[in-house]
Structures are given as C-alpha cells and as structure tokens.
Amino acid sequence: MAQYDLNLRDYYRIFRRRKVTILLIFCMVMGGAYYYLSSQKVVYQSSIKVQYTFQAPVTGMVYGRALPADYVIKTHLEIIKSHPVAERAAKILGWLEGLSDPREIDQMIQKIKRAIATEQIGETSVIRITATTPEAETARQIVEAVAKAYLAFDQEEKGRTITTVRAFIEGELKKAVEKLKASEEALKRFQEGTLHTSRAGQFQEEIASLELKLQDLLARATPRHPDVERLQQQLDTAKEELRRLPQEELTFSRLTQEVGSNQKVVSQLRERFNAARIEEAENVTDLNIIEGASPPRPTFGTNRSMGLTLSAVLGILVGFVFAFFKEGLDTSIGAIEEMESFLGVRVLGVIPHIVKESGKKKLFSSPFKNQEERARSIQLRLITQFDPRSPEAESYHTLRTAIYSVLPQKEKLAIGITSTAPREGKSITSANLAIASAQIGKKTLLIDADFRRPVIHQFFKMDRSPGLFEVLTKTVSHDRALKNITDLLMGDAHWQEALKTPHLAYLNFLTAGHLPTNPPELFHSAEMGELIRSLLVEFDILIFDAPPILPVTDTLILAPKLDGVILVYQAGRTARNALKRAKVLLDTAQAKVLGVVFNDFKPVEIESTSSYYYRYRKYYSDEMKKELKKEAENEKS
C-alpha cells in the first residue's frame, strides 16, 4: 500500500479491491446473527404495574430520619425478585403442593425468579413487574401471583416492623414514667424537709436569657463590641450570684429541672405510642396495583429486527476494519508512480487481468470436451495471437514498443523476462511478447531458459526435447533444436485457424530440452555466450524466459550476457522488499534492468490506468462489433 495520505478516492479503491473480503465477513456476521436469532424460541410476556406511596413511617418517627425515595424504589425492585416473594408466589400458584424434596421445591422457586423482571417507570414511583415464559397463560399466572405475594410480603413486613416499634416505644414509655415518678418523689421529699426560695430558679432563668442574647449579638458583632462586653459582664455577675446561693437553692433548682425534663420525655413517648397503635391497627400497605396483568403477548428472546440491524452494521464495520487491516499488511506495490520511485526504473507496460469467461467450466459440461477446453485455455493465455484486437493484446504491443524505445540503438536484441518469485506471469509475458514481435515482422526466437520449471512447450503444444540443454551440451546443433510453424501444426493446440496470419513464420522456439542436474553450470559456460552471439546473427530479437531471481541464481548468471532484463511483477502478490532485493541482486550481477511490467492487474489495483482501460476496452469492443457486423453483411450479400 502506498505511503501517502489517503483521500476519498483511495478509500474507494481499497473498498473495490477488498470488496470480496468485506462481503464475506458481512455475510458471515449476518449468517451467524440470523442463525442465532432464528434459534430463539417464541416467548410470552405479561406485566403488572404497582405504585408505591411514600408515607412517613413509624421508624422515621423513632429514629428521626426517612430513607431517600430512590433508595426505597431500588430496594423494592430487588425485593420483588427475592426468594421469599418467589416462594409465596409458588404457594399461591399451588406449585409446591405435594412436594417434599427440597431440590424440587427450589426448582419451582427458581423458575419463578428466572421468569420475573422488574423496572422503575421513568422517574415515577411506579414499578412494572414482567413475567416471561414459553406459555402464554403461565406468564399471566406468574405475574399475578408475584404481585399478590409481593403485596402480602410487604404488608406482613410492615406490620412486623410496626409491632416491633410499638413494643419498643411501650417499653421506653414505662421506663420514662417510672423515672418521672422517681424525680417527682425526690422533689417532694426535698420540699418537705427544707425551707427554700426561688432565687436559684430566677438566677438560672436570667443566665439562660443572657446566654441567648449574647449568642444572638455575637452573630452580628465582634467580641469587643460595647454591647457584647456589657452582656458578658451581666452574665458573669449572674453566675457569680448563683454560686453564692446556699446549697439548698441549687439542689431545688436541679430537681425541678429534672422533673420538667422527664415530663417532656413522657409526653413525646405517649404521642408516638398512640400513633404506633393506630398504624398497627390499620396495617395499610404502601403499595397499590394500578394496572392488572396485561394479556400475554408473543415476543422473541431477542428483538429480531434490532438484532439484524445491529448485525448488519457490525458486519460492515468489521468487514471494513479487516479490509484496511489486510491493506495495511499488504506490502506490495500498486501504483506506477510508486514502482518507478521505489525501484528507480521505468514501468514498461501494464498487462490487464484476462477475464476467462468462456474458459469457465459449466456445471453440466460434457467430459468429452477436454481437448477443446485445453485449446481454449491456451488461447486465453496467448491473447496476442488468438484475440489480437483486444485491449489485453494491445498491452503487449505497448510493451513491445516500450522495449524498442529503451534500446533504440540496438537493431538486434537479447532480453530476458524474469520475475521476483514464481507464478507472477513471466512465461505468459514472454510468449505474448514473442508473438507481438513477430507480428511486426521481427524474426523472433523464444527461448525457454527456465530449467527448473519449463512451460513454453506446454503453451505451444510441442516437444520439450531437443532443446536448450542439448544445444549447450553440443548433443545437437541449434538448427535441429529450433522449432517453428511446422511444430505448431503437429501439436493439438488448434493453430490451423491461426495460420491465416502470416506473421507466425517469423516466430521460432527453443524449448528447454532435457532438465540438467546443475543448471548454473550451463549458464556459466562459454557455450551460452557463443550461442547468444550466433543466434543474434540469425534472429532480430531473442526472448529468454528466465527463472525467478530469488529462488535460484540462474538468471543472475544469464542476465549479464543479455542486452537487458525485464522484471514481471504481479500487483498484490509479491512484497516490495522482495522486489527490491531482486533489483539489488540484478544490479550486483551487473545486469541491465530495462524496466518493470505490471502483470495481471485489475482496475482496482492501479487507479491511474483503470479508467483509461475501461474506456479503451469499451471503445475497442464497440469498434469490433461494428466491423464484425459489417463483415457479416458483406458475406450475406
């Protein structure tokens, strides 16, 4: 992937290039989601609405505080789903009758707990209780039983709490009454045995009044304010006078205060005791069913439409993420400008992907058509011969022209066609380039120099031996090893129709021959150089189908003996570092790299040429249709 900032056009290119990946992941996610959602069974739901009424509880009267409303609602939501409520509901439904095994009883209770869900409706004090079961009637029965059990449980718990509080208040009231009686008796005994005055009480009232005034004044003035200092002086004087009173006055004042305090406590406890008795007698629950059980409605365990929608979005997102991930891992080169900048050589040609539409096997194809299919497969490869007016064939013509423009001073050429790694299309390129050269009247010799994996003889359906090996080992002369149009006719590649074009007389072949055990020795030999020089006397151009560079060293030995080497590169197949390494090896071997050929590219691979390719193909197809129609009309006439 090119090292530049992505724009919208680049994103579109990545989408087109990785659309199969995106579509595959999308289909996988959608298929999995559909299978999961389809496996969800139909269930039924029924719900009841219960309102909680907030009232000042007796506990709040005793402890002087009340619980927050949200806390209370959340507590009730959990109580509804608790084990005691579920057990009560099971008893109401009669599910526990006749059961003695604790495990069976627990199973029934757990069934109810699993079926129940609760929620607070908005910011209100209304609670919705919902039961979900596979049976419609069971859902309604469970939700009604749970609501009844919940109300009964709440009423019972509230009654138990009120009774406990009432008993506590009653006990505290008895203690307070006894304490009041004791303080009154003590005051009475003191009064009968001592003559006293009320001066102590007067001083204490005065001190309390002065302290209140001083507190109020300090809130508005500083301690050094004259009024504050005056009140402080009066307070100190009153306290000093109180200390000077006789002990009897002080005791009388203390006993009087104790009686008053006990009277207040008794009064408050009696008030709360009466309120608790009233509430205990009423025993009114704070809950109220405002909406009965709704009719059971069918639904799925999961919302299908929502699930499919989310799955579609997730599938697209995951597909795009994976596509960009693959694009990031793809270190191949996909642009002409990037190739020229990266290797420092020209891009001589761009060979488009050949769509093998007619070469595809049909579902019910006859087994007796193997020979025709083989012939068609060859025709699809040798596009320059069997479809010379196609855009694909024209790309080889362009490559031919580019080669001669790179070496304009050379009247006779010996070039090698190689690649970085296997299966990049070097042999196809060599064969089509040879045909394209012959089409302009150049005496062309196509030499299969790939001793590792020779395929030229398979393309043209001719014998592999004798060939290059026999010539280099001087087993046969090169004249006897050369093959031409006669050998094409003897093969089964259906070249009879192609013989209508006279240029095939300029095309000759030197196949690989016998496969040697040590090919580098043959390329190192002096016979190879002599063979090239002698062949150049006879032919205008020698095209060597050379082995890949990285797996073997054959091409690095052969390349310096040639006028130049062309690297065939299949976009999206070979990493750029491997391509760079191949170029470095060729430079180290002092070979001349004429340029690079982009092979088997799809329009999404090289954006700069895709639009031209389609416009050219449409133009060429339209022109061909017109000429074919014209020829057909001429034949009829």
Buried (B, 14 or more C-beta within 10 A) or exposed (E): BEEEEEEEEBEEBBBBBBEEBBEBBBEEBBEEBBEEBEEBEEBBBBBBBBBBEEEEBBBEBBEEEBEEEEEBBEEBBEBBBBEBBBBBBBBBBEBBEEBEEEEEBEEBBEBBBEBBBBEBEEEEBBBBBBBBBEEBEBBBBBBBBBBBBBBBBBBBEBBEBBBEBBEBBBEBBEEBBEBBEEBBEBBEEBEEEEEBEEBBBBBBEBBEEBBEBBEEBBEEEEEEEEEBEEBBEBBEEBBEBBEEBEEBBBBBBBBBEBBEEBEEBBEBBBEBBEBBBEBBEEEEBBBEBEEEBBEBEEBBBEEBEEBBEEBBEBBBEBBBEBBBEBBEEBEBBBBBEBBBEBBEBBBBBBBBBBEEEEEEEEEEEEEEEEEEEBBBBBBBBBBBBBBBEBBBBBBBBBBBBBBBEBBEEBEBBBBBBBBBBBEBBBBBBBBBBBBBBBBBEBBBBBBBBBBBBBBBBBBBBBEBBBBBBBBBBEBBEBEEBBBBBEBBEEBEBBBEEBEEEEBBEBBBBBBBBBBBEEBBEBBBBEBBEEBBEEBBEBBBBBBBBBBBBBEBBBBBBBBEBBBBBBBBBBBBBBBBEBBBBBBEBBEEBEBBBBBBBBBBBBBBBBBEBBEEBEEBBEEBEEEEEEEEEEEEEEEEE
